[in-house]
Amino acid sequence: LCPQVPELEKATVRIRQPERVRGIIRTLREQGVAKLQVISDFDMTLSRFGCNGRRCPTSHSDVDSVLFPSAMLQLKDLLHYYYPIEIDPNRTLEEKRPLMVEWWTRAHELLVQQKIRKGDIAQLVRESEAMLRYRHGDEFFDQLHKNNIPLFIFSAGIGDVLEEIIRQADVFHSNVKVVSNYMDFNDDGVLMHFKEPLIHTYNKNNTVLQGTQYFQQLSSRTSIILLGDSMGDLTMADGIPKVENILKIGFLNDKVEERRGKYLEAYDIVLESDETLDVVNGILRYILTE
């Protein structure tokens, strides 16, 4: 496909329009580093989906260990009810959106009832199995930082937790900006509620970025690499004033056969059950070499 990016030959890679993708990658390189920005989801995109044969924790499930067993059961029940709806390829976004709001609201209410303490978050992350994608997750962050490329992480997870995961991996560099669901603690450091706006899988777009000047300040950054693992991640670049080139890379982690067609239509490159950032790093290396 692209001899300069041998990682694209990996067995996990699927591309519907190879010529088009080759053209986008070449243009991203020609446009240069000064025009590039990266927009990414976090849970199961920059962090791993599976570890040792089971699901890795997410920034939401990372707080499970401080919950009462009854609350953990309730959160699991919510997951089993709403997750199949979230990934159902036969339901429309209009059907899904109100149900996602319902899921997130109920989950956040449960967490608030647990009186989670701000001081416990670092320890929770240290003891959890949540981790960045296998092999060279840090290379991704470090390459972007070294070349002053902005990394915008747009997450429907819990911002306090995912920031701590990145911090403990020593890659929370100055070029990283996170928009997510943040906890609001009282003066004693106890969780009281979640700050507005609520961000769920299917409203990761300009509606929740109103009033933030982030993309306006980066208006010269018209080349975009977008990384996601759901259909909801495709709108993450909607707030950018001017997009000249965009490469959309999708991690298809689960129900691969059933969702492949939809992903191949929506994303330029689809990575199936790939726990690494090899392909992304390979593309970045090619773009960044003089």
N, C-alpha and C positions, 0 to 999 in steps of 0.2 A: 504493500500500500504506500508506504513512505519510508524509503531506505534509511533516512536520517532518524527515524523513530522506530527502532526494531521492536520496542515494546508493543506496538500495534499488531504484531504477529502472534501475540499470546493467544492461547486457546479460549481464554475467557472473553475475548473481544468480539463484538458483533457490530457491523456497520452496514446500514442499508444503502447509502450512497457514497461509496469510497472516493469517487472523483471529487465530489463536492467537499467532502471532509478534507481531502488533500489540499484543495484550494484554500479552504479556511485557514488551515494550519500554516500554509505558506504565507498567506496574507498577514496573519498575526505576527509572523517573524519579520516580514517586510515593514510593517507599521512600527515595530520596535517597542522596547521596554517602556518608554515614556508614555505610551498610549494604553498600556495593559492594566487591567484590574481583574481580580478573581472574586467571584461571589459563590459562596458555598453554604450548603446545609451543614449541620454538625452530626447529629445522631445517625449512625449507620451510613454516613457519607465520609466524614473525616474520622469518625470513630468506627470501630469494628462492629459487624453484625453478629458474627459467630465466634465463639472461642471454645475449644475443647468439646465440639459437638453440640453445644447448646447456645442459646441466644446470649450475647453479651449484654451487660446492663446499659441503659441509656441514661441521659442526664435526669430523666424523670425517675427511673427505677433505682437509681443510685441511692436515693434517700430511703429506700424500703427498709433497710436494716434498723432504722430507728423507729419504725412504726410498730404499733401494737398488732399482734397477729390478726385481729379482726379487720383492721384497716388494710393490712396487706391483702387479705382475702377479698375485700371489697374492690381494691384497685385491680386485682387479677380478674375479678368478674367483669369490671368495666372494660379491661383489655380484651377479654374473650368475646364480649358483646360488640364493642365498637371497632376493633382492629379489622375484622373481616369486612366491615362496611367501608372503612378507610381505603382498603386495597381492592375492593370489588370493581373489576373493569367494566361491569355492566350497569353501574349506577352513575347518574350524572353528578357533576359538581354541585348543582343546585340542590339535589337531594342530600348530598354528603355534608355540605357546609353547616347547616343548623345542628346536625348530629355531632359534628366535631366540636362545636361550641359547647354542646351539652356534655360531651365526654370530658373536655378540658376543665370546664367549670366544676363538674362533680369531683374530678381528681384533685383539683386545687383546693376545693373545700375540705376534702378528706385530709390533705396534707396540713392545712391550717389547724384542723382539730387536733393534730398530733403535737402542737406546740414545739415544732422543730426549732432548734437553737442555731443561730448564725455560727457560733463557735464550733459546732459539730461538723460543719460541712467539709473542712479540709481533711479531717480524720476519716469521714465517710468515704471520700474519694480515694484516700490512701489505701483503705481496706477493701475497696471494690475491685471488680475485674474490668471496669470500664477502661478502654485503652484506645489510643489512636490506631489507625490502620497499620497493619503489620508491615514491617520492613520499610524503613525510610519515611515514616510519617513525619519525622522531624526534618528530613531533607526538604520536604514540601514547604514547611513553614520557614525554614532557614533560607532556602533559595529566594523566596518572595521577599523576605526581609532584607537580604543582602542587596537585592536589586531595587529596593524601594517600591515594590509593587503592592498596592493596597489589597488587603484580604478582608472582605466583608462576610462575616458569618451570620446568616439569617436563620434563626432556629426557633422551632416551636417547643423546644425543650425548656429546661430551667437554666437561665443565664448564670446564676450564682454557681451552679454545679459545673456547667460546661467550662466556665472560665477557670475554675479550680483544676479541672482535668488538664486544660492547656497549660496552666501555670506549673502544675507538678511535672509536666513533660518538658519544662524549661523552654517552651516555644511561644509564650505570650509576648510577642515582640510589639514594638511601637506601631507597626503597620497594620495591626489587627483591630478590627472594630466589630463588636458583637451587638446584634439586636435580637432580643429573646424575651422570655417571660421571667421577670425578676421578682424575687421575694421582697416583701416589705416587713421589716422587723421593728419592734418597739424599742424603747431605750434599754430594756433588759436583754435585748438580743433574741427575743422570741418572735417567731413568725406570726404576723397578724393577718396579712392578706397578700395577694399578688397585685403588682402594679398593672395599671392599664397601659396600652391596650393588650387584650388577650391575643396571643398569636398561636394559631393552630395550623394543621397541615395545609389547609386550603385558603388561607388569607395571607400568604407570604407574598405580598405585593405592595404597591404604593399606598394602599389605604391605611396600612399601619405605620407608614413612614412619614405621614403628613407632619409638617413642622420640623422634620429633621433636614438639615442642609447637606447631609453627607454626600449624596450623589451630585448635587449642584456644585459642590466644591471640587469634584473630580470630573468636571464636564469635558476636560481634554482627554480623559481616559475612555476612548470610544471602542477599544478592543476588549472583549469580555470572554473569560473562561468561566462557565457556570457548571457547578458540580452539585448533583442532587441524587436522591434515591426514591423520589415519589413524583407523581404527576403535579402535585402542589408546588414542587420546587421550580417548575418551569417559569413561574411568574416572578421569580426573585429579582430579575433585572428590570422589571417594569418601570421602576422609578428613575432610570437613567435617562437624562435629557436627550442624548444622542448615541445610538449604537451603530457603529459602522460594521463591526464583525463580531459575531458571537459563536462560540463553540460550546455546545451543550453535551456534557458527559454524565451519563446516568448509571448509577450502581443498582443493578437488579439483584436484590439479595434473597428474595423469597418468592415462592410460587412462580418460578422462572418460566416454565412452559406456558402457563396460562396467561402471563402478562407480557411475554416477549414481544408480540405484535404491536401492542400499544406503545411500549417503550421504544421500539425501533422507529415508529412513526414520529415520536416526540423528541427523542434525543439523537444527536448526531453520532455519538459513540455510546454503545451500551456495554457495560462490564458485568458479566454474569457470575455471581458467586465468587467474586474476586475480592479477597480481604486486604489487598495491597493498594498502594498509590503509585505503583510502577508506571502505569500508562500516563497518568497525569504528570509525574516527574519527568518521564521521557519526552513528553511534548514540551514541557517547560524548558528542559535542557536544550532542545532544538531551537526554541524561540529565543533563548537567552544567549546562545553562542554567537560570538562576533563573526 
